Amino acid sequence: MAAPSRAQDDIEQKVNDLLGKMTLEEKVGQLNMVSNGPLLRWDDLSSGRAGAVLNFNNAQDIARAQAAARQSRLKIPLLFGLDILHGFRTQFPLPLGEAAAFNPRLSRLASEWAAREASYIGVQWTFAPMADLSRDSRWGRIVEGFGEDPYLGSVLTAARVEGFRKGGLATATKHFAGYGAPQGGRDYDTTYIPRAEMYDTYLPPFRAAVEAGSESFMAAFNALNGVPSTANPWLQTEVLRRQWGFDGFITSDWAGIKELIGHGVAADGAEAARKAILAGVDMDMMGDLYIRHLPDEVRAGRVPESVVDEAARRVLRTKMRLGLFDRPDADPTHVDSVFPSPEARAAARDVARETLVLLQNRNDVLPIPATARSVAVVGPLADAPQDQFGPHGARGHAQDTVSILEGIRRRAAGAGLQVRYAPGCDLFCRSQDRLPEALEAARASDMVIAVFGEPVDLSGEAASRAHMVLNGHQAEILKALAATGKPVALVIVGGRPLELGKLTDLIPAILMAWYPGSEGGTAVADILFGDVSPSGKLPVSWPRTVGQLPLYYNRLPTGRPTLEHNRFTLKYVDEAITPLYPFGWGLSYTRFTYTDPAILKQRLRAGEVLEVAVTVTNAGARAGQEVVQLYTRDPIASRSRPLRELKAFEKIALAPGEAKRVILRVPVDSLGFHQDDGTYRVEEGAIQVFVGGNSLAEQVGEVSILETIIRPGSGQRASASTLAQ
């Protein structure tokens, strides 16, 4: 590790000086986080019994709370946190949709704008990014993350941390760890993940957050292999602090420490507080247990005061690094109504356009043909601006949002195209009473844009689903629209893949719009009218049916690989084993070809880089963007390795007929895997290489690793003495 800087030394000295002045109660006060609302005790702020607060979302309240903290004996400033996942006033696409852009530049841009708006009114800290990998779209919170792939997740988590920090917000990367793999896809349920799988699959995005500079982490609600994350010293202390060198602080999730009683590992609040602080959780979010019990636990000798000192030191160190002791308090004249600015809207539109995934487009139904004179827009989600935000909309306002219907109307006006709108049903499609007017609009128009999916209440936290079909009567309405004989394009608004069944045969064009945010309507119209070619790629495998879940492309091989006419191989007897649409899938209005692949060096040693070149050509008549993806496989190893693993990607823009030679690079040191004890191995032997536009990419060759690289479980890089020749 690099030597500490003079500025870091100065901060440590100031922290130690301040700790020397603090009573035990004041130290514990820094470990207490309270929420704005009816239960807030303002005297806790003025007496130093709170170190951080959440759910203050306007400058007037923030200024009042910080002024109260300035009345405490030591005048230690509060840290103001808020859930800002995908925008503050200007709403960007939800993180899972943003991941579909496969564009870390846009991830940084979206996070920076969210931070700029939130910090303007005095928020300092966001409970984001969510770095939880998930392979099970039954889990409602999959919408808050990046999908199923650890490499994509690592790249985007780092980009989001960097964007938030550039915009002025500290980050609390969450939920540490394994939260995205609950049994049955049920939010808050337990997870069982082998240690090697944790290291290889679930932990890399969190490590990327550390390396990108995340100031804090949030412990997960779930139990991991029988040990709740909030009382898990292997996660909080061994991995995060000792192996990765993280020196920021860790907060619980909402009342997460109190939930140790429900987990059955603590008999009462005192034991819960003791187990959490000894495991390494520094801050108690809305549990009221540290402030009530830790002083007595210290005096009774059950918790060393040095543990409390170290936790307080981490919190104070972070506050000093953020400059909170010198930063002016929030300006109460600042209001969020100055947003969305034209610049923020332009950014939100740019991001949203690249997140839209064209799943299928038979007969080139899209874009809307220039010969069309009228279009019917059908579906309640076409005119549901609040639902376009998705969960955790922060300070988003419906009146700021361009609905999909409004976006289509604006664009159609310029083209002289008549738009007929009929919702077809209410938001949850409880009946088909309004179907006749929808069918009338469809029959009177040249084509139909159907906008259906998941109302926001069916996605996000506490929104796990056992049935992932289009809710209510949506499927029946879509079948009736298809039966009119008019071309139908389905736009899906929602937070996860949904079970489409026979609709994929009846509806020729399907566009996944996720929750596209404030400029979602303009972005969707840009794609529907062909002003921009779709370029989004699926960050999750799209199942045919919920019974396939969990489903993911990078699964392990089996001794009985699938054979079409052999029952006793890997398969279902009543459904195909493959996804409906694979990871990395996404169509364009143009066509890309891959030619002349070349592996630049076939024999590789430690410290070298696998380089693969390929020529990508836009063979169509429209401009477009393509995500060039590189996958590898270790076919023979000391433990079974995935059939494919994404290792690099690059998004490129090509004019019609244009070709580009793309070189994708993968460090040899990243071609290995972990053992259960944390040891990392890159083994001598062959590595297969695949390049293409999705996870079904064709093999382009293989390379040879000439030596086995072993990195100890401490997480340090291997030295020459640890290389097994």
C-alpha positions in Angstrom: 0.0 0.0 0.0 1.1 3.6 -0.7 2.6 5.5 2.2 0.1 7.8 4.0 0.1 11.4 2.7 0.8 14.4 4.8 -2.9 15.3 4.6 -3.9 11.8 5.8 -1.4 12.1 8.7 -3.0 15.5 9.6 -6.5 14.0 9.6 -5.4 11.1 11.8 -3.9 13.5 14.2 -7.0 15.6 14.3 -9.2 12.5 14.8 -7.0 11.3 17.7 -7.0 14.8 19.3 -10.8 14.9 19.1 -11.3 11.4 20.4 -9.1 12.3 23.4 -11.7 15.0 24.3 -14.7 12.8 24.0 -16.6 11.0 26.7 -17.7 7.4 26.1 -21.3 8.6 25.5 -20.1 11.2 22.9 -18.1 8.5 21.1 -21.2 6.2 21.0 -23.3 9.2 19.8 -21.2 9.3 16.6 -22.3 5.7 16.0 -26.0 6.5 16.1 -28.0 7.3 13.0 -31.5 8.7 13.3 -34.2 9.5 10.7 -36.1 12.7 10.1 -39.8 12.2 10.9 -42.2 11.9 13.8 -39.8 9.9 15.9 -36.9 12.3 15.6 -35.7 13.8 19.0 -34.1 17.1 18.2 -32.3 17.1 21.5 -30.3 14.1 20.4 -28.8 16.3 17.7 -28.0 19.2 20.0 -26.6 16.9 22.7 -24.2 14.9 20.5 -26.2 11.7 20.6 -26.4 11.4 16.8 -23.5 11.2 14.4 -25.6 10.9 11.2 -29.1 11.4 10.0 -31.2 10.3 7.1 -34.3 11.3 5.2 -33.6 15.0 5.3 -34.3 16.1 1.8 -34.6 19.8 1.7 -32.1 22.6 2.6 -34.3 24.2 5.3 -34.5 21.1 7.4 -30.8 20.2 6.8 -29.7 23.7 7.9 -31.9 23.5 11.0 -30.5 20.0 11.9 -26.9 21.0 11.4 -27.4 24.1 13.5 -28.7 21.9 16.3 -25.6 19.7 16.1 -23.4 22.9 16.3 -25.0 23.4 19.8 -23.4 20.2 21.1 -20.3 20.4 23.4 -17.8 19.4 20.7 -19.8 20.8 17.8 -19.2 17.8 15.6 -21.1 18.1 12.3 -23.8 15.6 11.3 -23.5 13.5 8.2 -26.7 13.8 6.1 -27.7 10.6 4.1 -30.5 9.8 1.7 -31.4 7.0 -0.7 -30.3 8.5 -4.0 -30.1 5.6 -6.4 -30.8 7.0 -9.9 -31.4 10.7 -9.5 -32.6 13.3 -7.1 -35.1 15.7 -8.8 -34.1 14.6 -12.3 -34.8 10.9 -12.5 -32.4 8.7 -14.6 -33.2 5.1 -15.5 -33.1 2.6 -12.7 -29.7 0.9 -12.1 -30.6 -2.4 -13.8 -31.8 -0.4 -16.9 -28.7 1.7 -16.7 -26.6 -1.5 -16.7 -28.2 -2.4 -20.0 -26.3 0.5 -21.6 -23.0 -1.4 -21.0 -21.5 2.1 -20.8 -19.6 3.1 -17.7 -19.3 6.7 -18.9 -23.1 7.0 -18.8 -23.1 5.4 -15.3 -20.7 8.0 -14.1 -22.7 10.8 -15.7 -26.1 9.7 -14.2 -24.6 9.4 -10.7 -22.8 12.7 -11.0 -26.0 14.5 -11.9 -27.9 12.8 -9.0 -25.1 13.9 -6.7 -24.9 17.5 -8.0 -28.6 18.0 -7.5 -28.7 16.4 -4.0 -25.6 18.2 -2.7 -27.0 21.5 -3.9 -29.6 21.3 -1.1 -27.2 19.9 1.5 -27.3 16.1 1.2 -23.8 14.7 1.7 -24.1 11.0 1.5 -26.1 8.4 -0.5 -27.0 4.9 0.4 -25.8 3.7 -3.0 -24.6 2.2 -5.2 -26.1 -1.2 -4.7 -23.4 -3.8 -5.6 -25.5 -6.9 -5.1 -25.3 -9.4 -7.9 -28.5 -11.3 -8.5 -29.3 -14.2 -10.7 -33.0 -14.4 -9.7 -35.4 -11.9 -11.1 -38.1 -12.9 -8.6 -36.2 -10.7 -6.2 -37.7 -7.3 -6.4 -34.5 -5.4 -5.6 -32.8 -6.8 -8.7 -33.9 -3.5 -10.2 -31.5 -1.6 -8.0 -28.4 -3.4 -9.2 -26.5 -4.3 -12.3 -27.7 -7.9 -13.0 -26.0 -11.2 -13.0 -22.4 -10.7 -14.0 -19.6 -9.9 -11.6 -17.3 -8.2 -14.2 -20.1 -5.9 -15.6 -21.0 -5.3 -12.0 -17.5 -4.4 -11.0 -17.1 -1.9 -13.8 -20.4 -0.2 -13.2 -20.2 -0.2 -9.4 -16.8 1.6 -9.7 -18.3 4.0 -12.3 -21.2 4.9 -10.0 -18.9 5.5 -7.0 -16.8 7.8 -9.1 -19.8 9.7 -10.4 -21.4 10.2 -7.0 -18.1 11.4 -5.6 -17.4 13.7 -8.5 -20.9 15.2 -8.0 -20.3 15.8 -4.3 -21.8 12.8 -2.5 -20.1 10.2 -0.3 -21.2 6.7 -1.0 -22.4 3.8 1.2 -22.0 0.8 -1.1 -24.6 -1.9 -0.2 -25.6 -4.5 0.8 -22.6 -6.3 2.2 -22.9 -9.1 1.2 -24.8 -11.9 -0.6 -28.1 -10.1 -0.3 -29.0 -10.7 -3.9 -29.2 -14.5 -3.6 -32.1 -15.1 -1.2 -33.7 -18.4 -1.2 -36.8 -18.5 -3.4 -36.1 -14.9 -4.5 -37.7 -13.7 -1.3 -36.5 -10.4 0.0 -34.8 -10.6 3.4 -34.5 -14.4 3.3 -31.4 -16.3 4.0 -28.6 -17.0 1.5 -26.2 -19.9 1.2 -23.2 -19.1 -0.9 -19.9 -21.1 -0.7 -16.8 -19.1 0.2 -15.2 -19.6 -3.2 -18.4 -18.5 -4.9 -18.5 -15.4 -2.7 -15.0 -14.4 -3.7 -15.5 -15.1 -7.5 -19.0 -13.9 -8.0 -20.6 -11.8 -5.2 -17.7 -9.9 -3.8 -15.9 -8.4 -6.8 -18.2 -5.5 -7.3 -17.8 -4.6 -3.6 -14.0 -4.7 -4.0 -14.3 -2.5 -7.0 -16.2 0.0 -4.8 -13.3 0.0 -2.3 -10.8 0.6 -5.1 -13.0 3.4 -6.5 -13.0 5.2 -3.1 -16.3 4.4 -1.5 -16.3 6.1 1.9 -18.6 3.6 3.6 -20.4 0.3 3.3 -23.9 -0.9 4.4 -24.3 -4.3 6.0 -27.0 -6.5 4.5 -30.2 -7.7 6.1 -29.7 -11.3 5.2 -28.0 -14.2 7.0 -25.1 -15.6 5.0 -24.5 -19.3 5.6 -26.2 -19.0 8.9 -24.5 -15.9 10.2 -26.4 -12.6 9.8 -24.4 -10.1 7.8 -24.8 -7.5 10.5 -23.0 -9.8 13.0 -20.6 -11.3 10.5 -16.9 -10.7 11.4 -15.7 -12.6 8.3 -17.4 -10.1 6.0 -17.0 -6.8 7.9 -13.5 -7.3 9.5 -11.7 -10.2 7.7 -12.6 -9.5 4.1 -13.5 -5.8 4.0 -10.9 -4.4 6.4 -8.0 -6.9 6.6 -8.0 -8.3 3.1 -9.0 -5.2 1.2 -7.6 -2.5 3.4 -10.9 -0.5 3.8 -10.6 2.2 6.4 -14.0 3.9 6.1 -17.0 3.0 8.3 -19.8 0.4 8.0 -23.4 1.2 8.8 -26.2 -1.2 9.4 -29.3 -1.1 7.2 -32.6 0.2 8.8 -32.9 -1.4 12.2 -30.6 -4.2 11.0 -28.9 -4.6 14.3 -32.2 -5.0 16.1 -33.1 -7.6 13.6 -30.4 -9.9 15.0 -33.0 -10.8 17.6 -35.3 -12.0 14.9 -32.5 -13.9 13.3 -32.2 -15.8 16.5 -28.5 -14.9 17.3 -29.2 -12.3 20.0 -31.5 -12.6 23.0 -32.0 -8.9 23.5 -30.9 -5.5 22.3 -27.8 -5.4 24.4 -26.5 -8.7 22.9 -27.4 -7.5 19.4 -25.5 -4.3 19.9 -22.5 -6.2 21.3 -22.4 -8.7 18.4 -22.7 -6.1 15.7 -20.0 -3.8 17.1 -17.6 -6.7 17.7 -18.2 -7.9 14.1 -17.2 -4.5 12.8 -20.5 -2.6 12.2 -19.7 1.0 13.2 -23.1 2.7 12.9 -26.6 1.8 14.0 -29.2 3.0 11.6 -32.5 3.6 13.4 -32.0 0.8 15.8 -31.4 2.9 19.0 -29.4 0.0 20.4 -25.8 1.4 20.4 -26.9 4.6 22.1 -28.9 2.6 24.7 -26.6 -0.3 25.4 -23.0 0.2 24.4 -21.9 2.4 27.3 -23.1 -0.2 29.8 -21.6 -3.0 27.7 -18.2 -1.2 27.8 -18.4 -0.5 31.6 -19.3 -4.2 32.2 -16.3 -5.3 30.2 -18.2 -7.1 27.5 -17.1 -4.6 24.8 -13.6 -3.1 25.0 -13.7 0.6 24.8 -11.0 0.4 22.2 -13.6 -1.2 19.8 -15.9 1.9 20.3 -12.9 4.2 19.9 -12.0 2.5 16.6 -15.6 2.7 15.3 -15.8 6.4 16.3 -12.4 7.0 14.7 -13.7 5.6 11.3 -16.8 7.9 11.4 -14.8 11.0 12.4 -12.1 10.2 9.8 -14.7 10.1 7.1 -16.3 13.3 8.2 -12.9 15.0 8.1 -12.0 13.6 4.7 -15.3 15.0 3.4 -14.4 18.4 4.9 -17.6 18.5 7.0 -15.8 20.4 9.9 -15.0 23.2 7.5 -17.9 23.1 5.1 -20.5 25.8 5.3 -23.9 24.6 6.4 -26.6 24.1 3.9 -28.0 27.3 2.3 -31.7 27.3 3.3 -32.5 29.4 0.2 -31.5 26.5 -2.1 -34.6 24.6 -3.4 -34.7 21.5 -5.6 -37.3 23.1 -7.9 -34.4 24.7 -9.9 -34.1 21.2 -11.4 -34.5 19.5 -13.8 -32.3 21.9 -15.7 -32.0 21.7 -19.5 -28.6 20.1 -19.1 -29.9 17.5 -16.6 -32.7 16.7 -19.0 -30.3 16.2 -21.9 -28.2 13.9 -19.8 -31.2 11.9 -18.7 -32.3 11.5 -22.3 -28.9 10.4 -23.4 -28.6 7.8 -20.7 -32.2 6.5 -21.2 -31.8 6.0 -25.0 -28.9 3.6 -24.5 -30.7 1.6 -21.9 -33.5 0.5 -24.1 -33.2 -3.2 -25.3 -34.8 -4.3 -28.5 -35.6 -7.9 -27.7 -37.2 -8.9 -31.0 -38.3 -7.1 -34.2 -39.8 -9.5 -36.7 -40.7 -8.1 -40.1 -38.9 -4.8 -39.1 -42.1 -3.5 -37.4 -39.9 -0.9 -35.7 -39.0 1.8 -36.3 -42.4 3.3 -37.0 -42.4 3.5 -40.8 -42.4 6.8 -42.6 -45.5 5.7 -44.5 -47.6 5.4 -41.3 -50.2 8.1 -40.9 -51.6 7.1 -37.5 -50.6 5.1 -34.5 -52.6 3.8 -31.5 -50.9 4.0 -28.1 -52.5 1.4 -25.8 -51.7 0.7 -22.2 -52.0 2.4 -18.8 -48.2 2.7 -18.4 -48.0 4.9 -21.4 -49.4 7.7 -19.3 -48.0 7.0 -15.8 -45.2 9.5 -15.2 -44.8 8.6 -11.5 -44.3 4.9 -12.4 -41.5 5.8 -14.9 -39.3 6.6 -11.9 -39.3 3.2 -10.4 -38.6 2.6 -6.7 -36.6 5.2 -4.7 -37.6 8.2 -6.7 -36.0 10.6 -4.2 -37.4 14.1 -4.9 -38.7 13.2 -8.4 -42.0 14.9 -9.4 -44.5 13.5 -11.8 -45.0 16.9 -13.4 -41.3 17.0 -14.3 -41.6 13.8 -16.3 -42.2 13.3 -20.0 -44.5 10.3 -20.2 -44.1 7.8 -23.0 -47.5 9.0 -24.4 -46.3 12.6 -24.3 -43.0 11.7 -25.9 -44.8 9.9 -28.8 -47.2 12.8 -29.2 -44.4 15.4 -29.4 -42.5 13.4 -32.0 -45.6 12.4 -34.0 -46.6 16.1 -34.3 -43.4 16.8 -36.2 -44.1 13.9 -38.5 -47.7 14.7 -39.1 -48.7 11.4 -37.5 -52.1 11.1 -35.7 -51.9 9.5 -32.2 -54.9 7.8 -30.7 -54.7 6.9 -27.0 -56.7 4.3 -25.1 -55.3 2.9 -21.8 -57.2 -0.4 -22.2 -57.4 -0.9 -18.4 -56.4 0.6 -15.1 -52.8 0.6 -13.9 -53.1 -2.9 -12.5 -55.3 -4.1 -15.3 -58.0 -5.4 -13.0 -60.6 -5.8 -15.7 -61.1 -5.6 -19.5 -63.9 -3.1 -19.3 -62.0 -0.6 -21.4 -60.8 -3.0 -24.0 -63.4 -2.1 -26.7 -62.1 1.5 -27.0 -58.5 0.2 -27.2 -59.5 -2.2 -30.0 -61.4 0.6 -31.8 -58.2 2.8 -31.6 -56.1 -0.1 -32.9 -58.4 -0.8 -35.9 -58.5 2.8 -36.9 -54.7 3.1 -36.9 -51.8 1.9 -39.0 -50.0 0.3 -36.1 -50.1 -0.2 -32.3 -47.6 0.8 -29.6 -48.7 -1.2 -26.6 -47.2 0.0 -23.3 -47.5 -2.5 -20.5 -45.4 -4.1 -17.7 -45.0 -3.6 -13.9 -46.5 -0.7 -12.0 -43.8 0.6 -9.6 -45.5 -1.0 -6.6 -44.6 -4.4 -8.1 -40.9 -3.7 -8.1 -38.1 -2.9 -5.7 -37.7 -3.7 -2.0 -40.4 -5.9 -0.5 -41.7 -6.7 -4.0 -40.6 -10.3 -4.6 -42.8 -12.1 -7.0 -43.7 -15.8 -7.2 -45.7 -15.2 -10.5 -43.7 -13.1 -13.0 -46.4 -12.9 -15.7 -47.9 -9.6 -16.8 -50.2 -8.9 -14.0 -54.0 -8.6 -14.3 -55.5 -8.8 -17.8 -52.5 -7.4 -19.7 -51.8 -10.6 -21.6 -55.5 -10.9 -22.7 -55.5 -7.3 -23.9 -52.3 -7.8 -25.9 -53.7 -11.0 -27.5 -56.8 -9.1 -28.5 -54.6 -6.3 -30.0 -52.6 -8.8 -32.0 -55.8 -10.3 -33.3 -56.7 -7.1 -35.0 -54.1 -7.8 -37.6 -52.4 -4.5 -37.1 -48.6 -4.5 -36.4 -48.0 -4.3 -32.7 -44.9 -3.2 -30.9 -44.8 -3.9 -27.1 -42.9 -1.5 -24.9 -42.3 -3.1 -21.5 -42.0 -0.8 -18.5 -40.7 -2.6 -15.4 -37.9 -3.6 -13.1 -37.1 -7.1 -14.3 -37.7 -9.7 -17.0 -41.2 -10.9 -17.1 -42.7 -14.2 -18.3 -44.0 -13.5 -21.8 -45.2 -17.0 -22.9 -47.0 -17.1 -26.2 -46.9 -13.3 -26.5 -43.5 -13.5 -28.1 -45.1 -15.4 -31.0 -48.1 -12.9 -31.3 -46.2 -9.6 -30.8 -43.5 -9.1 -33.5 -41.6 -6.3 -31.8 -40.7 -6.1 -28.1 -38.7 -3.2 -26.5 -37.6 -3.4 -22.9 -37.8 0.2 -21.5 -37.2 -0.6 -17.7 -38.1 2.4 -15.6 -36.7 5.1 -17.9 -36.9 8.2 -15.7 -37.8 11.9 -16.3 -36.9 11.9 -20.0 -38.2 8.3 -20.6 -40.9 9.5 -23.0 -38.6 11.4 -25.2 -36.0 8.6 -25.2 -38.6 5.9 -26.0 -39.9 8.1 -28.9 -36.4 8.5 -30.2 -36.1 4.8 -30.5 -39.6 4.1 -31.8 -39.3 6.6 -34.6 -35.8 5.5 -35.5 -34.1 8.8 -34.7 -31.7 6.6 -32.7 -31.0 2.9 -33.1 -31.5 0.8 -29.9 -28.2 -0.3 -28.4 -29.1 -1.7 -25.0 -28.0 -5.2 -24.0 -29.5 -7.5 -21.4 -27.6 -7.4 -18.1 -29.7 -10.5 -17.0 -30.8 -13.7 -18.7 -34.5 -13.4 -19.6 -36.3 -16.6 -18.5 -39.0 -18.4 -20.5 -40.7 -19.2 -17.2 -40.3 -18.5 -13.5 -39.5 -22.2 -13.0 -36.1 -21.7 -14.6 -35.0 -19.4 -11.8 -32.3 -18.8 -10.7 -31.0 -18.5 -14.3 -27.6 -17.2 -15.5 -25.3 -17.6 -18.4 -22.1 -18.3 -16.5 -23.2 -21.5 -14.9 -20.9 -24.5 -14.3 -20.7 -27.4 -16.7 -22.3 -30.8 -15.9 -21.2 -34.3 -16.5 -24.4 -34.7 -18.5 -24.6 -31.8 -20.9 -27.9 -31.2 -22.7 -28.6 -33.6 -25.6 -31.8 -33.0 -27.5 -32.9 -36.6 -27.7 -31.5 -37.9 -24.4 -33.9 -37.6 -21.5 -31.1 -38.3 -19.0 -29.2 -35.1 -19.6 -29.5 -31.6 -18.2 -33.0 -30.4 -19.1 -36.6 -29.9 -18.2 -39.2 -32.3 -19.4 -41.7 -29.4 -20.0 -39.6 -26.4 -21.1 -36.4 -25.6 -22.9 -33.4 -25.2 -20.6 -32.2 -22.1 -22.4 -33.3 -18.5 -21.6 -35.8 -16.8 -23.9 -33.2 -14.0 -24.5 -29.6 -14.6 -23.3 -27.3 -12.3 -21.3 -25.8 -9.6 -23.4 -28.7 -9.8 -26.0 -30.0 -6.8 -27.7 -30.9 -6.0 -31.3 -30.4 -2.8 -33.4 -32.0 -1.3 -36.5 -28.8 -2.0 -38.3 -26.7 -5.2 -38.5 -23.1 -5.8 -37.3 -20.7 -8.3 -38.6 -17.6 -9.7 -36.8 -14.6 -10.7 -39.0 -10.9 -11.5 -38.8 -10.6 -12.3 -35.1 -7.0 -12.6 -34.0 -5.4 -13.4 -30.6 -2.3 -11.2 -30.6 -0.2 -13.5 -28.3 -1.0 -17.1 -27.9 1.3 -17.9 -24.9 1.0 -15.8 -21.8 2.7 -15.5 -18.4 1.9 -13.7 -15.2 1.6 -9.9 -15.6 0.9 -10.1 -19.3 -2.4 -9.3 -21.1 -4.6 -11.3 -23.3 -5.3 -9.2 -26.4 -8.0 -10.1 -28.9 -8.6 -8.0 -32.1 -11.7 -8.2 -34.2 -13.1 -6.1 -37.0 -16.7 -5.0 -36.5 -18.6 -3.6 -39.4 -22.0 -1.9 -39.6 -23.4 -3.8 -42.5 -26.8 -2.0 -42.4 -28.2 1.3 -43.7 -28.5 3.0 -40.3 -26.0 4.4 -37.8 -25.8 2.3 -34.6 -23.9 1.3 -31.5 -22.7 -2.2 -30.7 -21.3 -3.7 -27.5 -18.4 -5.9 -28.4 -18.1 -8.6 -25.8 -15.2 -11.0 -24.9 -15.8 -14.1 -22.9 -13.4 -16.8 -21.7 -13.6 -20.3 -20.4 -11.1 -22.4 -18.5 -12.1 -25.9 -19.8 -9.8 -28.0 -17.5 -9.0 -26.8 -14.0 -8.6 -28.1 -10.5 -12.3 -27.1 -9.8 -15.2 -26.9 -12.2 -15.2 -23.5 -14.0 -18.1 -21.6 -15.7 -19.0 -22.3 -19.3 -18.4 -18.7 -20.1 -17.3 -15.5 -18.2 -17.5 -12.0 -19.5 -14.0 -10.5 -19.2 -14.1 -7.3 -21.4 -16.4 -5.2 -23.5 -16.4 -2.0 -25.5 -19.2 0.0 -26.9 -18.6 1.5 -30.3 -20.5 3.7 -32.7 -20.4 3.0 -36.4 -21.9 4.8 -39.4 -23.5 2.7 -42.2 -20.8 0.8 -43.9 -18.1 1.8 -41.4 -15.7 -0.8 -39.9 -13.6 -0.6 -36.8 -10.8 -2.8 -35.6 -11.5 -3.4 -31.9 -8.9 -4.7 -29.4 -10.2 -6.1 -26.2 -7.7 -6.6 -23.3 -7.8 -8.9 -20.3 -5.0 -9.1 -17.7 -3.8 -12.7 -17.3 -4.1 -12.2 -13.6 -7.9 -11.9 -13.9 -8.3 -15.3 -15.6 -8.3 -17.3 -12.4 -10.6 -18.3 -9.5 -10.6 -18.6 -5.7 -10.5 -21.4 -3.3 -12.7 -21.5 -0.2 -9.9 -20.0 1.9 -9.6 -17.0 -0.4 -6.5 -18.2 -2.2 -6.6 -17.1 -5.8 -5.2 -19.3 -8.7 -4.6 -18.7 -12.3 -3.8 -22.2 -13.5 -1.4 -23.3 -16.2 -3.2 -24.6 -19.3 -5.6 -23.6 -22.1 -8.1 -20.7 -22.0 -10.9 -20.6 -24.6 -11.8 -17.2 -26.1 -15.2 -16.1 -27.4 -16.0 -12.7 -29.1 -19.4 -11.4 -30.3 -22.5 -9.4 -29.6 -23.9 -11.4 -26.7 -23.1 -14.4 -24.4 -23.7 -16.8 -27.3 -20.5 -15.4 -29.0 -18.5 -17.8 -31.2 -15.2 -19.1 -30.1 -12.3 -17.4 -31.9 -9.4 -19.4 -30.5 -7.5 -20.2 -27.3 -4.4 -19.1 -25.4 -2.0 -21.0 -23.2 -1.2 -19.9 -19.7 2.4 -21.0 -19.1 2.6 -20.9 -15.3 0.3 -21.3 -12.4 -0.1 -18.0 -10.4 -1.1 -18.3 -6.7 -2.1 -15.3 -4.7 -2.6 -15.9 -0.9 -5.9 -15.4 0.8 -4.8 -12.1 2.3 -5.8 -10.5 -1.0 -2.2 -9.4 -1.7 -0.8 -9.9 -5.2 1.5 -12.8 -5.7 5.2 -12.4 -5.5 7.7 -14.3 -7.6 8.1 -16.8 -4.8 4.4 -17.7 -4.9 4.5 -18.6 -8.6 4.3 -22.4 -9.1 6.3 -23.2 -12.3 
